[in-house]
Amino acid sequence: MLAKLTRFLLLLVVFVATTWVIHTHAQPVSPGTALRVDGDVKRVVILDRTALQGLPQQSASLGGKTYIGVSLWDVLAQAGPTPIGVRHNPTLSMYVLAQGGDGYQALFSLGELDPAIGARTVLIAHSVDGAPLETATGPIRLVIPADLKPARAVFRLISLQVKTAP
């Protein structure tokens, strides 16, 4: 009985500490400057530009410019996508809806982002050519180098909502 209680308390402490670290190190600077990841996930994640800079960085070239940021897949993995119901290859039945501060939205299948399936590079960019993004497109935006038309390049990214298809 004591061993079970000790194990439960240890797991509770680890869970609370992990949640505290994610939320305290990822608080928004001011409204509209942070990215919120929620929906069918294990934990809500909120990241501002500074928190994004603290994660493993990648670069992507698009239109003669070099963008620096974080893999969309890596950010989603922090939140822990959790499908509704038991499914074979769960990422194939899940999607993420990205939304900008102006209400513009774009959809991505988790299967296309999953490195084991589609491996499409989508960057949550915070810098371009060594400087912060301009106000018109930043402080955070999506960059999708493989898309033929940049229609899913959401500017002023504020929300990633993970969902399970019915």
C-alpha positions in Angstrom: 0.0 0.0 0.0 2.8 2.4 0.9 4.7 1.5 -2.3 1.6 2.3 -4.4 1.1 5.6 -2.6 4.7 6.5 -3.1 4.6 5.7 -6.8 1.4 7.7 -7.2 2.9 10.7 -5.5 6.1 10.5 -7.5 4.1 10.3 -10.8 2.0 13.3 -9.7 5.1 15.3 -8.9 6.6 14.5 -12.3 3.3 15.4 -14.1 2.9 18.7 -12.2 6.6 19.6 -12.7 6.4 18.9 -16.4 3.3 20.9 -16.8 4.7 23.8 -14.7 7.9 23.9 -16.8 6.0 24.0 -20.1 3.6 26.8 -18.9 6.1 28.9 -17.0 8.7 28.9 -19.7 6.2 29.6 -22.4 4.1 32.4 -21.2 3.0 35.0 -23.8 4.7 38.4 -23.7 1.5 40.2 -24.7 -1.8 39.2 -26.3 -1.4 38.1 -29.9 2.3 37.3 -29.7 2.0 33.8 -28.5 1.2 30.5 -30.1 -1.3 28.2 -28.4 -1.4 24.5 -29.2 -4.6 22.7 -28.0 -7.4 20.4 -29.0 -6.9 16.6 -29.0 -3.6 16.8 -27.1 -2.3 15.6 -23.8 -1.3 19.1 -22.7 -1.9 22.6 -23.9 1.3 24.3 -24.9 1.8 28.1 -25.2 5.0 29.4 -26.8 6.0 33.0 -27.5 8.9 34.0 -29.8 11.5 33.7 -27.0 10.3 30.2 -26.1 10.4 29.1 -29.8 14.0 30.3 -30.0 14.9 28.1 -27.0 13.8 24.9 -28.9 15.9 23.0 -31.5 16.2 25.3 -34.6 15.9 24.6 -38.3 16.2 26.6 -41.4 14.2 26.7 -44.6 14.7 28.6 -47.8 11.8 30.1 -49.7 11.7 32.9 -52.3 15.4 33.7 -51.9 15.1 34.2 -48.1 16.2 32.0 -45.3 13.8 31.4 -42.4 14.8 30.2 -39.0 12.4 28.5 -36.6 11.1 25.2 -35.2 9.6 22.2 -36.8 5.8 22.2 -36.6 6.0 18.4 -35.9 8.3 19.1 -32.9 5.9 21.6 -31.4 3.0 19.2 -31.9 5.0 16.4 -30.3 5.4 18.6 -27.2 1.6 18.9 -26.9 1.2 15.1 -27.5 -1.5 14.6 -30.1 -4.0 12.1 -28.7 -6.6 10.7 -31.1 -10.2 10.2 -30.0 -10.7 6.4 -30.0 -8.4 3.6 -30.8 -7.0 3.8 -34.3 -4.5 2.1 -36.5 -1.9 4.7 -37.6 -3.5 7.5 -35.6 -1.7 10.4 -37.3 -3.5 9.5 -40.6 -6.9 10.4 -39.0 -5.7 13.6 -37.3 -5.2 17.1 -38.5 -4.0 20.5 -37.3 -5.8 23.8 -38.0 -3.4 26.7 -38.0 -4.8 30.2 -37.5 -3.3 33.6 -37.9 -4.2 36.7 -35.9 -6.3 38.0 -38.8 -8.4 34.8 -38.8 -6.8 33.2 -41.8 -6.7 29.4 -41.5 -4.8 26.5 -43.1 -5.1 22.8 -42.5 -2.4 20.1 -42.3 -2.8 16.4 -42.0 -0.7 15.0 -39.2 0.1 12.1 -41.6 1.8 14.5 -44.0 3.9 16.0 -41.1 4.8 12.7 -39.4 8.4 11.9 -40.1 7.6 8.2 -40.4 4.9 8.8 -43.0 4.9 12.1 -45.1 7.9 13.9 -43.6 6.8 17.3 -45.0 8.8 20.1 -43.6 6.7 22.9 -42.1 8.6 25.5 -40.1 7.2 27.8 -37.4 9.4 30.7 -38.3 10.4 33.5 -36.0 13.3 35.0 -38.1 14.1 35.7 -41.7 17.6 36.4 -43.0 18.9 36.9 -39.4 16.3 39.4 -38.3 12.9 39.1 -36.5 9.9 38.8 -38.8 8.2 42.1 -39.8 5.0 43.1 -38.1 3.0 42.3 -41.2 3.9 38.6 -41.1 5.2 37.9 -37.6 6.2 37.6 -34.9 5.6 33.9 -35.8 4.5 32.5 -39.2 4.4 29.2 -41.1 6.8 28.4 -43.9 6.2 25.4 -46.1 9.0 25.1 -48.7 7.5 22.2 -50.6 4.1 23.8 -51.3 4.0 25.1 -54.9 1.9 28.1 -53.8 2.4 29.6 -50.3 -1.3 29.6 -49.6 -0.8 27.7 -46.2 1.9 30.2 -45.0 -0.2 31.5 -42.1 1.1 34.9 -41.0 0.9 36.1 -37.3 0.4 32.5 -36.2 -1.5 32.4 -32.9 -3.2 29.0 -32.8 -2.7 25.3 -33.7 -5.7 23.2 -33.0 -5.2 19.4 -33.2 -8.3 17.4 -34.1 -9.3 13.8 -34.9 -11.4 13.2 -38.0 -14.8 11.6 -37.3 
